[in-house]
Amino acid sequence: MQGEEIYEVFAARAEGAEPVKNVGAVRARSSREAAIFAHKLYDEWRWKEMFVVPRSALIHVIRPA
């Protein structure tokens, strides 16, 4: 859909000391919409925290060959 952006979804579990990890991606027209989609799609676990980040904002440190 026009005006949509891909947002990567990162989350950390409520129990344990696991680090934040990438759990998937959503396509949305705004960060608010991305947050709603991420919560609905990826909240099958009890996450301690969850983030959405526009894919365009991620910076490659090491690129795959």
Secondary structure as UniProt FT lines:
FT   TURN            2..3
FT   STRAND          5..13
FT   STRAND          21..28
FT   HELIX           31..42
FT   TURN            43..44
FT   STRAND          47..54
FT   HELIX           55..57
//
